[in-house]
Amino acid sequence: MSSNDLEGLITVYRQRLKEAEQRLRQQTEENERERQKHAEDIEGERKRRMNAEQITQKTTLMEYLRLCHEHLFEPISIETNKTFLPKELL
């Protein structure tokens, strides 16, 4: 085998190595994107589950009393601009 043949083989193998490294990088990036998407999906599902639990959770006596207190002692505002009143009240 001549030195030109060896150089040609080395060039071919280097090219194949570069291509394999590129495929490996692309696969690694794709795997990372999939991992991130999966983590986001899990986090979204966890948030939806927590929201559903909060909606269906029974109100405790202390929560009920606190909410009553907040609403009973809110300042009342009266609209004085008659253009916002329904026609039935005019």
N, C-alpha and C positions, 0 to 999 in steps of 0.2 A: 504494500500500500504506500502510495507516495504522500509527501507532505501536503500536497494540494488536496488529496482525498481526505486526509485527516482534518485539515482546516475546514473543508466542506462539511464533514460530519460534525465537527465542533460547532460550526455555525448553525447547522440544522438543530442540534441538541440545545443550543442556547435559545434559539427561537422557540422550540417546543417548551423549554423551561419558562420563558417569558409568558407564553400563552397559558401554561398551567398555573403560573403565579397569578396572572390576570383573572383566570376563572376562579381561583381560590379566593381572591379579593372580592370578586363579584358575589360569590356564594356567601362569604362572610358578611358582606354588607346586606345581602338579602335576608340572611338569618337574623341579623340584628334588627332590621325593619320589622320582620315578622314577630320577633320577641317583644319589641316595643308595642306593636299593635295588639298583641295578646295581652300585655300588661295593661294597656289602656282599656281594652275590652273588659278585663277583670275588674279594674277600678270603676268603670262605668256601671257594671252590674252591681258592684258593692254599693255604690251611691244610690242606684235605683232601689235596691233592697232596703237600704236604710230609710229612704224617703217613704217607701211603702209601709215599713214598720212604724214610722212616726205617724203616718196618717191613720193607721188602724190601731195604734196604741191607745189604751184606755187612759182617760184623764184622771190624774190623782186628785185627791181632795185639795191638796196644797196648790196644785196648778189651777184648779177651778177657782179657788178663792183669789189667787193672784190675778187671774184674768178678769174676774168680776170687779176687783178693786181697780184695776187699770181702766176698765171701760166705764165704771161708775164715776170716776173722778177725772175723766177727760173733759177739757173745756168744751163747751157747746158754742158753736158759731152759727150765726143767723145770717142768711143771705139777704142783703138789702136791695140788690139789683133786681128789679122786677122782670127784666128780660129773661132771667133764668128760671122764673116760676112757671109751672104748668098753666095752661089757659084756664083750666077748671078753677084755679085759685084766684084768678084775676077778676 
